Amino acid sequence: QVRVVQSGGGFVQPGESLRLSCTVSGFNFKIGTLNWFRQTPGKEREWVATITADGSTNFTDSVKGRFTLRRDWARNTGHLQMNSLEPSDTAVYYCNIQGRFWGQGTQVTVSS
């Protein structure tokens, strides 16, 4: 059984940082592509970033230069480091592995 468990998130002020984590079990983490999405009320889920099995990363334009991705192979965990957060980054963030198995989502709120 594949499980994807997210952690992190919270409430921060503009300019601050947060790190989201996504831990995968029951799936070969070493071969999976890890994707991050976000969603705000009334809008469709938006792709944010991807890290492939070989470590290649890609980001949506609005977060380039502010967000980074890392994989902790020993812990089957991916991290989304979010720096210089803006109010427009406020959303529920989701991760998935291989486009199939989703985490439960975690709220990120950026407000002064």
C-alpha positions in Angstrom: 0.0 0.0 0.0 1.4 3.4 -1.0 1.3 6.1 1.5 2.2 9.8 0.9 2.4 11.8 4.1 3.0 15.6 4.1 4.3 17.8 6.8 5.3 21.4 7.3 3.3 24.4 6.3 1.8 27.0 8.5 1.4 30.8 8.8 4.2 33.2 8.0 4.7 36.8 7.1 5.8 38.0 3.6 9.4 37.4 3.0 9.7 34.5 5.4 10.4 30.9 4.6 8.8 27.5 5.0 9.7 23.9 4.2 7.2 21.3 3.2 8.0 17.6 3.3 6.6 14.7 1.5 7.4 11.2 2.8 6.6 8.2 0.6 6.2 4.6 1.7 5.2 1.4 -0.2 6.7 2.8 -3.5 10.2 2.7 -4.9 11.0 6.3 -4.1 14.3 6.1 -6.0 12.6 5.8 -9.4 9.6 8.1 -8.8 9.1 11.7 -10.0 7.9 13.9 -7.1 5.5 16.7 -8.0 4.2 19.6 -6.0 0.9 21.4 -6.7 -1.1 24.1 -4.9 -4.7 25.0 -4.8 -6.7 28.0 -3.6 -10.5 28.0 -3.0 -12.4 28.2 -6.2 -9.4 27.6 -8.4 -8.0 24.5 -10.1 -5.0 22.8 -8.7 -1.8 24.5 -10.0 1.4 22.7 -10.7 4.3 24.2 -8.8 7.4 22.1 -9.1 8.8 18.7 -10.0 11.9 16.8 -9.1 12.8 13.7 -11.1 14.5 10.5 -10.0 17.8 11.8 -11.4 17.5 15.1 -9.5 16.4 17.3 -12.3 14.1 20.1 -11.2 11.5 22.3 -12.9 9.4 25.2 -11.4 6.5 27.2 -12.5 7.6 30.7 -13.4 6.1 32.4 -10.3 8.3 30.5 -7.9 11.5 30.3 -9.8 14.4 31.7 -7.8 12.4 31.4 -4.6 11.6 27.7 -4.2 14.0 24.8 -4.3 13.6 21.0 -4.2 15.6 18.3 -2.5 15.3 14.6 -2.1 16.4 12.8 1.1 17.0 9.4 -0.3 17.6 7.8 3.1 14.2 8.9 4.4 12.2 8.5 1.2 11.3 12.2 1.6 11.1 15.1 -0.7 11.3 18.7 0.5 10.0 21.9 -1.0 11.9 24.8 0.4 10.0 28.0 0.0 11.8 31.3 0.5 10.7 34.9 0.1 7.1 33.9 0.4 4.5 36.2 -0.9 0.8 36.4 -0.1 0.1 35.0 -3.5 1.7 31.8 -2.4 -1.1 31.2 0.1 -2.7 27.9 -0.8 -3.0 24.2 0.1 0.0 22.5 -1.1 0.0 18.9 -2.3 2.7 16.5 -3.4 2.4 13.3 -5.5 4.7 10.6 -6.5 4.7 9.5 -10.1 1.5 11.5 -10.7 -0.5 8.9 -9.0 -0.3 8.9 -5.3 -1.2 12.1 -3.5 -0.4 13.5 -0.1 -3.2 14.8 2.1 -2.3 18.5 1.5 -1.0 21.1 3.9 -2.0 24.7 4.3 0.5 27.6 3.7 -0.7 31.0 4.6 1.4 34.1 3.9 0.0 37.3 5.4 1.1 40.4 7.3 
